[in-house]
Amino acid sequence: MDKTLIFQGSQLPLQQLLEQLTYYLITGWGIVILIGTFAAALLIAIGFIYWFSGIDPKKGKNMVIGGVILFIAMQWLAFNPPWQVILG
């Protein structure tokens, strides 16, 4: 019996597992970026409503600033995912 075939056979399921895990992590990362971007847009929109309607101008201004910071962070993370930063 050839030991190379046994070794390759035992490697195949592990390789498939790692590929599936990588796929799910990348998909999850995309979902997190999508949710973060929508949250930033919603935060900015609600902040503008609070700010310019006079409901709570200070809170609205802070929400707009926070939404812009969140949006910038999400865009930076979208263009620089962790696996790209680590692997170079």
Buried (B, 14 or more C-beta within 10 A) or exposed (E): EEEEEEEEEEEEEEEEEEEEEEEEEEEEBEEEBEEBBEBBBEBBEBBBEBBEEEEEEEEBBBBBEBBBEBBEEBBEBBEEBEEEEEEE
